[in-house]
Amino acid sequence: MTRLVLIALPLLLSACQTLAHDGSARLDMGDPATRSAVAAVLADAVGRAQVELGPSDGAVITVLPPKPGPYETNSPAMPIRFDIETRGETCVAVRHDTGRAYPLPGVTCKAE
């Protein structure tokens, strides 16, 4: 019996690891609830009350810089890029320039 457990245990543990996929993923940004939830998390991530999201394929999301003020002709600010990934069963947005991950609660993403 002990031998059976020793043989089966590594197989069971490796099966659990293959079920939890960590890597790139995709969101359905056409869903208003998903878009709103993602915008709220990313606004907090960049330290702003509101953000405008750029066009997205669902795998990479950009936060557009604020529009120039009335006395500015242009702005050197660049969009901030977030890559969508899965970490276990959690969907996260990973800021491209810092590598920091922000969980997206209540958002479903599909692993690629």
N, C-alpha and C positions, 0 to 999 in steps of 0.2 A: 504494500500500500504506500509506504514512504517513497519507494522508487517511482511509483506512478505520479505522485505529487511532485517530486523533483523533476520529472520529465515534463509534466504538463504545465508547471508554473512558468517557465520561461516563454512557452508558447502563448499562454494567456496574457502575460505582461506585454509581449510584443504585439499582440492583437489589439490591446487597449491603446498602444501608442500609434498604431496606424489609423485608428478611428478618429483621433484628435489631429486634425490637419492644421499645421502652423505654416502660414505662407500668404501669398498674395490672394486677394479676394476682390469681389465686385459687389457694389450696391445698386439698387434700383432707384436712381435719382429722379425718375419720373413720378415716384410716389410722393405726394406732398407731405405726408407724415414723416417719411424717412428724411426728406430734404430739410424739413424744419428741425428734426432732432439732431441731424448732422451739423446744421448751421449753429445751433445753440452750443454744442460741444466745442466746435471750432472757434466760435466767438470767445469762449472762455480760454481756449488754448492760446489765442493771440492777444488776449487782454483787452478786448473791445466789447462794447455792449451789443453791437450788431455787426454782422458781416454780410458781404455780398459774395456768393459763390460763383465761380466762373463756370464755363461749359465743362462738362465732365462725361467721361465714358463709364464712370462708376468705379473704376480701379484707382484712379488718381483724381483728387479733388483739389482745386485751388481756391484760396481765399484772396479775393481781389483787394488791392490797396484802397484806402479811402480816396475819394475823388478830391482833386485839388480845391483849395479854398478860393474865395472870390478874388484874392490878390495874388494868386499863383497862376502861372501860365502852364507849367508842367510839374511833374513830381518824379523824383528818382526812385520812389517806392516800387518794389517788385511784388508780384503775387507770391503767396506762400503756398508751397506744395505739400500735400498730405497723401501718402500712399495708404490704401485700404488693405488690411491684413486680418487674418484670423489668428488668434492665440487661444488654442484649445477650442472652446465653444463660444468665445467672446470675439466680437468684431471690434477692431481698433483702427484708429487713424494715426499713422506714424508721420510725424513732422519730418520732412525730407532733410532739412538743414541741421536739425539737432538730434534726430533719431528718437525723440521722446514719443511714447505711445499714449494715446488718449482713448480710453474705452468708450464705445458707443452703445450705451444701455438702451434696450428696446429696439435696436436696429438689427435686421437680419441681413447677413451678407453671404454670398455664395463663393466657396473656395474655387480658385482657378487651377 
